[in-house]
Amino acid sequence: MPHINKEQRVLYSGLISEILRTEILTKGDLEYIIYNVVKQFMATREERYGNLHEAVYACIHAGEEYKRVYLDKREDKAIKDNGEA
């Protein structure tokens, strides 16, 4: 997943802080937030394949990063504890 530098992160720190103060109750709520962020991303771009592709794959890459950091560790622990399937 592409990481942004510290200077760019400052641009989004207020938005991220606001989201972190809000309990996201359901998967549907999370999807709603992500969907609207993608809509905002696309609001200033032409509806071309390349831009639509970037929007979709940014979501996929963020999900893959979350999986790499959190789910893969759990899977490794489960294999260590229980053996291979």
N, C-alpha and C positions, 0 to 999 in steps of 0.2 A: 504494500500500500504506500503510495507517495505520502511522505510526511511534509508538512509545511514548516518553514523556519519560524523562529520565535517572534520576529517582527510581524509576520502575517497572522500568527495566533492572537496577537493583541487585538486585531480587528474583530475577532469573534468572541473574545473573552466575556463580554457583557451578555451576549446571546447564550453562550454556553452556561454561564452562571445562572441565568434565569431558568433555563431548562433543568439544571441540577437542583434548583429549589422546588421543583414540581415533581410530585410522585406520578410516575407513568404507570397506570394501574393494569393495563392489559396489552396484549400483543397488538390488538386493534388500535389502541391509543398510540403505540409506538409506530405502527405503520402509517397512521394519520399524520404524525409529526414528520416522518421521513418523506412521505408523499408531498407534503406542503413545502418542505425544504427543496425538494427536487423541482417542484413547480416554480419556486422563487429563482432557482438557478436558471431555469429555462426562460423565465420572463424577459430576460435581456438578451436572449439569443434567438437566432433564426431557427425555425423548426426544420432543420436539415438532419439527415441521417447521422452525420458525425457528431452533432451536438446532442441528439437524442441518445446516441450510443454512449457518449461520455457520461450523461446523467445516469443511465441505467448501470453502467459499469462502475461508477463511483460507489453506488449502493452495494453492488456485488463485492467490490474490493474491500469496502468497509466491513461487510459481513465476514469475508474471508479473514481479515485481520483479527476480528473479534474471535472467530473460530480458532485461529492459530494461537492466540494468547490464552484463551480460556478453555475451550472444549478439548483441544488436543492434549492439554495437560491432564485433564480429567480422564481422557481415554488412556493415556500412558499409565496413569495411576491404576485404573481398572485392570489393565492388562497385567501390570506388575502384581496386583493383589489377587487376581483371579485366573491369570494365564490367558493365552490366546483363545479366540472363539473356536 
